[in-house]
Amino acid sequence: MMSDALITALADNGPWALMVFYLLYRDLQKDQATRSVLDKNTQILVEMTTMIRERLPRER
């Protein structure tokens, strides 16, 4: 079904449709890379916060 739509779009619009799908694919890759970096930064910040909390004196 999806491949039929892709083939029809390519047959009707040629390279323009191919370029749109390529740009959408590249945007998806960029979004995945950004999410990966943000997830790693979040992990680092959580670890740093935990270390700081462990070293702070506790109130009694």
C-alpha positions as CSV (number, residue, x, y, z in Angstrom):
1,M,0.0,0.0,0.0
2,M,2.7,2.5,1.0
3,S,5.0,1.4,-1.7
4,D,2.2,1.8,-4.3
5,A,1.7,5.4,-3.1
6,L,5.4,6.0,-3.4
7,I,5.6,4.5,-6.9
8,T,2.6,6.6,-8.0
9,A,4.0,9.8,-6.6
10,L,7.3,9.1,-8.3
11,A,5.6,8.3,-11.6
12,D,3.5,11.5,-11.5
13,N,6.0,14.0,-10.1
14,G,9.4,12.5,-10.8
15,P,12.4,13.9,-9.0
16,W,10.4,16.4,-7.0
17,A,8.6,13.7,-5.0
18,L,11.9,11.8,-4.6
19,M,13.5,15.0,-3.2
20,V,10.7,15.5,-0.7
21,F,11.0,12.0,0.6
22,Y,14.7,12.4,0.8
23,L,14.4,15.6,2.7
24,L,11.9,14.1,5.1
25,Y,14.2,11.2,5.7
26,R,17.2,13.5,6.4
27,D,15.0,15.6,8.8
28,L,14.1,12.4,10.6
29,Q,17.8,11.5,10.9
30,K,18.6,14.9,12.3
31,D,15.7,14.7,14.8
32,Q,16.9,11.3,16.0
33,A,20.5,12.6,16.4
34,T,19.2,15.6,18.4
35,R,17.1,13.4,20.6
36,S,20.0,11.1,21.2
37,V,22.3,14.0,22.3
38,L,19.5,15.4,24.5
39,D,19.0,12.0,26.2
40,K,22.7,11.7,26.9
41,N,22.9,15.3,28.3
42,T,19.9,14.5,30.5
43,Q,21.7,11.4,31.9
44,I,24.8,13.4,32.6
45,L,22.8,16.1,34.4
46,V,21.0,13.5,36.5
47,E,24.3,11.9,37.5
48,M,25.8,15.3,38.4
49,T,22.7,16.2,40.5
50,T,22.9,12.9,42.3
51,M,26.6,13.4,43.1
52,I,26.0,16.9,44.4
53,R,23.1,15.8,46.6
54,E,25.2,13.0,48.0
55,R,28.0,15.5,49.0
56,L,25.8,18.2,50.5
57,P,25.4,18.0,54.3
58,R,22.1,16.8,55.4
59,E,19.9,18.8,57.8
60,R,18.9,17.1,61.0
